[in-house]
């Protein structure tokens, strides 16, 4: 058994509004809000790296858990926008936090990386002890590459989220997870080196709106849990319209899906953990509450994870 001990998040200081971005893509602020549900997003400073943001989120998570880096047996760091081929940010993050020998695993998986990291940590915690899962993305450098694509530029922001997964059977127990991958549509969402992000938006939305509800339904059915009994769904914040579609497909109220995309945009693999950190701090679960995490991303990779408080 594994449990969630704490969450942390980091958002850069710079706020980029629809008005500012709309002037660059020749669209009105209202149009951007209507098609995406986004009103503003955060951009990292030019000298602020994926690792910088990851360390900030990880530090907050450790503080909230009442732990130090010496308590961590493994690091899992997800990013689809790191600045180089190798080494990835995981070893850098671990080193800057003060770790010297704990294994640090990179998960270079956009959007779904936070979820996959949590599911891996749940399985590995029995062997490695406390595992710090971090997802950090600097998508602004990707989204604003020339030639500027309005369907891409309006969506993305920067940030990092973190969670601590520990062995045990205390509250916030990770009950089960399902993970899936299918490379059939891999070309429909890809980022080549030194190139703009290529996205077939229609294909991505269609696949995500089918695969996310199917994964959630698979997970809940396997655990004999009706969707209506889940306290909150913490989903990758890709697009508000997609979040609403998933809620409708599961036949639950849209308000059961926590949403902060209006303020931060799509922060790729960091978004689900940022949302979880915010919800945990503002509301938090009561004993017996069920929390469902879910994400979909490039690859395509998708899945869901169930937690009982």
C-alpha positions in Angstrom: 0.0 0.0 0.0 1.1 3.6 -0.7 -0.3 6.9 0.4 -0.2 10.6 -0.6 1.5 12.6 2.1 1.6 16.1 0.6 1.5 18.3 -2.5 3.4 21.4 -3.6 3.3 23.8 -6.5 5.1 26.7 -8.1 3.8 29.3 -10.5 6.1 32.0 -12.1 5.4 35.6 -11.2 4.7 36.9 -14.8 1.1 36.9 -15.7 0.2 36.9 -19.4 -3.3 38.0 -20.1 -5.5 37.2 -23.1 -5.3 40.8 -24.1 -1.5 40.7 -24.3 -1.5 37.4 -26.1 -4.4 38.2 -28.3 -2.6 41.1 -29.9 0.1 38.6 -31.0 -2.2 36.1 -32.6 -4.8 38.5 -33.9 -7.6 37.2 -31.7 -9.8 38.9 -29.1 -9.5 38.1 -25.4 -13.1 36.8 -25.4 -12.4 34.5 -28.3 -9.5 32.9 -26.5 -11.6 32.5 -23.3 -14.4 30.9 -25.3 -12.3 28.3 -27.1 -10.1 27.4 -24.2 -11.5 28.5 -20.9 -8.2 30.4 -20.3 -8.1 34.0 -19.2 -4.4 34.3 -18.2 -1.3 32.1 -17.8 2.1 32.4 -16.2 5.4 32.6 -18.0 8.7 31.8 -16.5 11.5 34.3 -16.6 14.0 33.9 -19.4 16.7 32.6 -17.0 14.2 30.4 -15.1 14.6 26.7 -16.0 12.4 23.6 -15.7 14.7 22.5 -12.8 14.3 25.8 -11.0 10.5 25.5 -11.0 10.7 21.8 -10.1 12.9 22.5 -7.1 10.5 25.3 -5.8 7.5 23.0 -6.0 9.4 20.1 -4.4 10.6 22.3 -1.6 7.1 23.4 -0.8 5.9 19.8 -0.9 8.6 18.6 1.5 7.8 21.5 3.9 4.1 20.6 3.9 5.0 17.0 4.6 7.3 17.9 7.4 10.2 16.0 5.8 13.7 16.8 4.6 15.5 15.5 1.5 17.2 12.9 3.7 13.8 11.2 4.0 13.4 10.7 0.3 14.4 7.4 -1.2 13.7 8.2 -4.9 12.9 11.1 -7.2 10.6 10.9 -10.2 10.6 14.1 -12.4 8.4 14.6 -15.4 8.9 17.2 -18.1 8.2 17.3 -21.8 9.9 20.7 -22.2 13.3 20.3 -20.6 16.0 22.3 -22.1 18.3 19.5 -23.4 18.5 15.9 -24.5 20.4 14.7 -21.4 20.8 14.7 -18.6 17.2 15.3 -17.8 16.1 17.5 -14.9 15.7 14.7 -12.4 19.3 14.4 -11.3 19.7 18.2 -11.2 16.6 18.6 -9.1 17.7 15.9 -6.6 21.2 17.4 -6.4 19.9 20.9 -5.8 17.6 19.6 -3.1 20.6 18.1 -1.4 20.4 14.4 -2.3 23.6 12.7 -3.2 22.8 9.1 -4.0 19.0 8.5 -4.1 17.9 7.3 -7.6 16.4 10.1 -9.8 14.2 9.0 -12.7 13.2 11.2 -15.6 9.8 10.7 -17.2 9.9 12.8 -20.4 6.2 12.6 -20.9 4.1 15.7 -21.7 0.8 16.2 -20.0 0.4 12.6 -18.6 3.8 12.5 -16.9 2.6 13.6 -13.4 0.0 10.8 -13.4 2.4 8.1 -14.6 4.9 9.3 -12.0 2.4 8.9 -9.2 1.3 5.5 -10.4 5.0 4.3 -10.6 5.7 5.8 -7.2 2.8 3.9 -5.7 4.3 0.6 -6.9 7.9 1.5 -6.0 7.4 3.0 -2.5 7.5 -0.4 -0.8 11.1 -0.8 -2.1 12.4 2.8 -2.0 10.4 4.4 0.8 9.2 8.0 0.3 9.2 9.0 -3.3 9.0 12.7 -4.4 7.2 13.0 -7.7 7.6 16.3 -9.5 6.4 17.6 -12.9 7.7 20.9 -14.3 7.1 22.5 -17.7 8.4 25.6 -19.4 5.8 25.6 -22.2 6.0 29.3 -23.0 9.2 28.8 -24.9 7.5 26.1 -27.0 4.2 27.9 -27.5 5.7 31.2 -28.7 8.2 29.8 -31.2 7.8 31.3 -34.7 5.9 30.8 -36.8 3.3 31.5 -34.1 0.3 29.1 -34.2 -2.7 30.7 -32.6 -4.2 27.4 -31.6 -1.0 26.5 -29.7 0.1 29.9 -28.4 -3.1 30.7 -26.5 -3.1 27.4 -24.5 0.1 27.0 -22.6 1.7 28.3 -19.5 4.6 27.4 -17.2 4.7 25.9 -13.7 5.5 22.9 -11.5 3.7 20.6 -9.2 4.9 18.0 -6.7 3.6 15.2 -4.5 5.0 12.9 -1.9 4.1 9.2 -2.1 5.0 7.0 0.9 4.6 3.4 1.9 1.8 2.7 4.3 -2.0 2.4 4.8 -2.9 5.7 6.4 -5.4 8.2 5.0 -5.0 9.3 1.3 -4.4 5.7 0.4 -3.7 5.0 -3.3 -6.3 2.4 -4.1 -5.6 1.5 -7.7 -4.6 3.0 -11.1 -4.9 2.2 -14.8 -2.4 3.4 -17.4 -2.6 3.1 -21.2 -0.5 4.0 -24.2 -1.2 3.9 -28.0 1.3 5.3 -30.6 -1.3 5.2 -33.4 -1.8 8.9 -33.3 1.7 9.9 -32.0 2.2 12.3 -34.9 -0.9 14.3 -34.0 0.9 15.9 -30.9 4.6 16.1 -31.1 7.5 18.4 -30.3 10.6 18.1 -32.5 13.9 19.6 -31.3 14.2 23.3 -32.1 10.7 23.3 -33.8 7.3 24.6 -33.0 4.9 22.3 -31.3 2.8 20.4 -33.9 -0.7 19.6 -32.9 -3.7 18.3 -34.7 -6.2 19.8 -32.3 -9.3 18.0 -33.6 -7.6 14.6 -33.3 -6.2 15.4 -29.8 -9.6 16.6 -28.4 -11.5 13.6 -30.0 -9.1 11.0 -28.6 -8.8 12.7 -25.2 -12.6 13.0 -24.8 -12.9 9.3 -25.5 -10.0 7.9 -23.7 -10.1 9.8 -20.4 -13.7 8.8 -19.6 -13.0 5.2 -20.6 -9.9 5.0 -18.3 -11.9 6.6 -15.4 -14.8 4.2 -16.0 -12.4 1.2 -16.2 -10.8 2.2 -12.9 -14.1 2.9 -11.1 -15.8 -0.2 -12.3 -12.9 -2.4 -11.3 -13.2 -0.9 -7.8 -17.0 -1.1 -7.8 -17.2 2.7 -7.4 -19.9 4.8 -9.1 -18.6 8.1 -10.6 -21.2 9.9 -8.6 -19.6 8.9 -5.3 -16.2 10.5 -6.1 -15.6 13.7 -4.1 -13.5 15.4 -6.7 -11.8 14.7 -10.0 -8.4 16.2 -10.4 -7.7 16.2 -14.1 -4.9 17.4 -16.4 -5.9 21.0 -17.2 -5.8 20.9 -21.0 -8.9 22.9 -22.0 -12.0 23.8 -20.1 -14.2 22.5 -22.9 -12.5 19.1 -22.7 -12.9 19.0 -18.9 -16.6 19.6 -19.4 -16.9 16.9 -22.0 -15.3 14.4 -19.7 -17.7 15.3 -16.9 -20.7 14.9 -19.3 -19.4 11.5 -20.5 -19.2 10.3 -16.9 -22.6 11.7 -16.2 -21.4 13.8 -13.3 -21.7 17.6 -12.6 -19.0 19.7 -14.1 -18.3 21.1 -10.6 -17.0 17.7 -9.6 -14.0 18.4 -11.7 -11.6 20.9 -10.1 -10.5 23.6 -12.6 -7.8 26.3 -12.4 -7.1 26.5 -16.2 -8.7 30.0 -16.3 -5.7 31.3 -14.2 -2.8 29.2 -15.4 -3.6 27.7 -18.8 -2.3 24.3 -19.8 1.0 23.6 -17.9 1.3 20.1 -19.5 2.5 17.4 -17.1 2.6 19.9 -14.2 -1.1 20.9 -14.4 -2.7 18.0 -12.6 -0.3 18.3 -9.6 -0.7 22.0 -9.5 -4.5 21.5 -9.4 -4.2 18.9 -6.7 -2.0 21.1 -4.6 -4.5 23.9 -4.8 -7.5 21.8 -4.0 -5.7 20.0 -1.1 -4.8 23.3 0.5 -8.1 25.1 -0.1 -10.5 22.2 0.6 -8.8 18.9 1.3 -10.5 15.5 1.7 -12.5 14.3 4.6 -12.2 10.7 5.9 -13.6 8.3 3.4 -13.6 10.8 0.4 -12.7 9.3 -3.0 -10.4 11.4 -5.2 -9.8 10.5 -8.9 -6.8 11.7 -10.8 -6.8 11.5 -14.6 -4.7 12.7 -17.5 -4.1 12.4 -21.2 -1.0 13.4 -23.2 1.2 13.1 -26.2 2.1 9.7 -27.3 -0.8 9.1 -26.7 -0.5 8.2 -23.0 -3.5 8.3 -20.6 -4.9 6.8 -17.4 -6.5 7.4 -14.0 -5.7 6.9 -10.3 -8.0 6.4 -7.4 -7.3 7.6 -3.8 -9.3 7.1 -0.6 -8.9 9.6 2.2 
